Amino acid sequence: MYVAVKGGKRAIDNAHRLLAEERRGNKDVPELTLDQIREQMTGAVDRVMTEGSVYDRNLAALAIKQARGDLVEAVFLLRAFRTTLPRFAASQPIDTGKMTVRRRISATYKDLPGGQLLGPTFDYTHRLLDFSLAEETGDHLPPADTAPADVGRAMPRVLDQLDREGLIESEVPTDNIEPGDLTRDPLSFPVDRSVRLQNLARGDEGFLLALAYSTQRGYGRNHPFAGEIRMGEVAVEIVPEELGFPIEIGEITVTECEMVNQFSGSAEAPPQFTRGYGLVFGQQDRKAMSMALVDRALRARELHEEIEAPAQDEEFVMYHSDAVEAQGFVQHLKLPHYVDFQSELELIRRLRSSFQGQAPAPAAAE
Amino acid sequence: MATSEDFGSTEFGDRRHWMGLFAKTDVGDLEQGWANLSDRPEYKFLRAPETGLVMIRGRAGGTGQAFNMGETTVTRCAVKLANGSTGHAYVAGRNRRHAELAAVFDGLMQCKDYRLMLDGALLAPIERKLVSRRQQAAAKTAATKVDFFTLVRGEDEC
């Protein structure tokens, strides 16, 4: 039962003013600008855009500033803002095959057409704190090296090699089927893979990372290899009703991960590799890989695997992946529950007195 | 001064191309292009700039079943130029001025006289800039190309 609580307006206003002051911090230190966050905190911006489910670097930067760098809070702010805007259209599916690639690696083939391009990565760094960054010397950085590049040639997909030989399941478009949209329709299980991928794309990175890890440790093992991870820019196209032909509205940065997983086969079908897929905004290998591992685990039903681990249970995963929902329900425990608690208190007093064979004690004064 | 009779012959392909360039370039380029015009036509809004969302779709495995990945902000605008030509714009982000100028230039590009002039004065520089940006990124990326090699570890020898 919910009972409303009134009052506390002045305290709340003052608490928010105090928050604003603390957010600003020491005024001898220059205030953080949105440009600085957008340009120099790109990992945070990418995560907030992905989980906030809105690609807008400036809005994400604002959310991060307002949330004092609390990224789950920033995701919440972005999700709330999103509900104030009308949706004009759905895009044509982005073509990651035509990506302007800035990073592309494969753990399954050493030599591959187009090569292994590390791009701007934390991989192979020593994870030693770099104290030179404690000084503001960035403007004197030597420029990044360059090498001759073949612009305009599409980077072939690594898994196409396996596909051509029939060694991996094909991914065939099914354009007559409108993809599900969990922002419009309530979840109803079992769900289509399109809804699962949407849920995972906006799911909390920490939750998905832990689930992905659990599959590697044996809770729904599916023997993954990172077939390809690529990051770069793709065009977003829509077909406005008033025009009737597709136009580009801009470019977005995405990270895509294609996992190659253990074979499946049956009496009718020969054994072949299976796939897990991850696609996120910005540069986020860890999130894209986690998404791909969990996507594959959630395909257990479709691939006739036994469902025995949390990562394979779509209700469990999809109902708990959303950080905004999860934090809301956990944090609502902070709000006044005085009346609820009073009734529990009374109940336990009654139970105790009947346990001790005594008459009920008089209720405590309110 | 171009007239409305001049437009209508424009093929979708060209229009798609310039609309894409206006959307992708920086608003400053369009502002500069507008300032550089000697003959700036009057226009009125058929649809004043308004911001909304576009749901971005991806495909499972890059080529398979479509799914809703997440949205992007977008601003759209439609204008009617004094000569009768209509311009449209959909531009990712929330910059109203960007959408307005993109719509105006879309309208102008449909008039033959303006188009002859803007092809060289506006479109070509924008295209060069976007290509050069892409080339620079590609050249930096190319410098990070690795050749992994595998080594046979000698534990089983001797």
Interface residues (C-beta under 8 A of the other chain):
Chain A: M49 T50 S53 V54 Y55 D56 N58 L59 R82 L85 P86 R87 F88 A89 A90 S91 Q92 P93 I94 T96 G97 T100 V101 R102 R103 K110 D111 G115 Q116 L117 L118 G119 P120 A144 D145 T146 A147 P148 A149 D150 V151 R157 L159 S170 E171 V172 P173 T174 D175 I177 P179 G180 D181 L182 T183 R193 S194 V195 L197 Q198 A201 R202 A235 V236 I238 P240 E242 L243 F245 P246 I247 E248 I249 G250 E251 I252 V254 E256 E258 R275 Y277 L279 F281 D295
Chain B: F12 R15 R16 M19 G20 A23 K24 T51 G52 L53 V54 M55 I56 R57 G58 R59 A60 G61 G62 T63 G64 Q65 A66 F67 N68 M69 G70 E71 T72 T73 V74 R76 A78 H88 Y90 V91 A92 G93 R94 V131 R134 Q135 Q136 A137 A138 A139 K140 T141 A142 A143 T144 K145 V146 D147 F148 F149 T150
